């Protein structure tokens, strides 16, 4: 998604960072695109929701990713606009899954 969002950005950039805490791992992916509109921010994890043109996306990628992160892996997936521009997705996963 970040790659697609940068198609018209003059100097595209995608940053990946990771943080390790005692009980969880946090991965952040940030792009330097235009960000996500407030209207779209509340819908990005909805099934079949996409801002991509017909034939470019199904609107299931983030929906499936959210389900995997939360339901299957007991973690969290969030998105926001970064204060310096662009979007940032944050994936948090427990270091160990409960038995």
Protein Blocks (a to p, Z undefined) as FASTA:
>chain_A
ZZmmmmmgmbgcddddddddfkbccdddddfbebjafklmmmmmpghiafbdehiagolm
mmmmmmmmmmmnopacdddddfkgpjdddddddfbdcZZ
